[in-house]
Amino acid sequence: MTHKFCAPGAVDVDWNMVVDRLKQARTVAIFTHMRPDPDALGSQVAAGLALRKFGITPTLVDLSPVPPALEFLYPVQTALERISLTLEKPHFPPREFDLILIVDTCTKAQLERAWPYLESRGSKILVLDHHRTRDAIGSLIVADVLAAACTEMVADLIAALGVGLDQDISTALLAGLAADTGWFRFDSVTPRSYGLAAQLVAAGAAPARIYQNLAQRESRAKLALIQHALRNLTWLGDGRVAVMELSGADFAATGAASFETDGLTDYPMMVATAVIVALLSEAPDGVIRVNLRSKHSIDVSLIAAGFGGGGHVRAAGCRLPGPLPAAREILSARLLEALGQTPAWDAAARG
């Protein structure tokens, strides 16, 4: 049976129940979603470090290659065991774990690579997530949709465990919190977010170092990818919808990796008239990955959910079948519908 605690705030989450569940385990495998972002990895690393201090042996499971810029989240002196379940290393180790902790996602699509393993172990699964879109995964789901980042929830768990913050844990938590709030720019930020940030800095997290790692370690290939994305930018709906696209040829020409699309939606969002920004990226298997961002009253999680995806009100994603022109046409029509306009593709608006 799946128990869901969809809490309106962290104070209403029964963390004692979560701690009691963890006390029954000696070994825990910690999963997060494919194509991990700083909040996913920060939650995973911080949870692993805290559980080890609590007397539990953690193992972090990678479902996708970790971007080089995020390797700083893994402490060198207190190394955590990591297992790769990426396409390059598809076979999961045969040993069992007492408990499986999933952080920053509760959807099968984002755990697709591990789902054959996870599906048969539902009674062992505990989920911590702050997204609105959820599947019935595991026996205990703790969901706080008002948390600005999953790292806020992990910080509450750490407080309930009573193990305290240290520099490594605080660095992982602040990286996730800062990244998922756009460095405290998004409307998901609350006094809770600022209060946690102050605690993390006091415990040793260095904001300048974190910013340098997250925002100032990009490759020249990414800069070239930005050029291609902006060249392939189309404005719709009187400039309120921006649609960017990156084909397989764009990735080949620039040498950029798929994870280097992060942050590209910020550029059209700088324009005053922009309300919705979409980035369509063609994967090697022909699937089109879609990133959605919005301002004001547009809930892009509902748009993404209509295509089998999900996320937050202002940031969401999904996948569409190719080819790219067909996916662009279908998505553009839906975005214009969200604005209450008649679907129309204005080729003259390109650029």
ABEGO torsion letter per residue (X at the ends): XBBBBBBAEAAABBAAAAAAAAAABABBBBBBBBGBBAAAAAAAAAAAAAAAAAGBBBBBBBABBBBAAAAAABBAABBBBBBBABAABABBBABBBABBBBBGBABAAAAAAAAAAAAAAAAABBBBBABABBBBBEABBBBBAABABAAAAAAAAAAAAGAEBBAAAAAAAAAAAAAAAGGGABAABBAAAAAAAAAAAAAGBBAAAAAAAAAAABBAAAAAAAAAAAAABBBBGGGABBBBBBBAAAAAAAGBBAAAABGAAAAAAABAABABBBBBBBBAAGBBBBBBBBBEABBAAAAAAAAGBEEBAABBBBBBBOBAAAAAAAAAAAAAAAAGBBBBBBAAABX
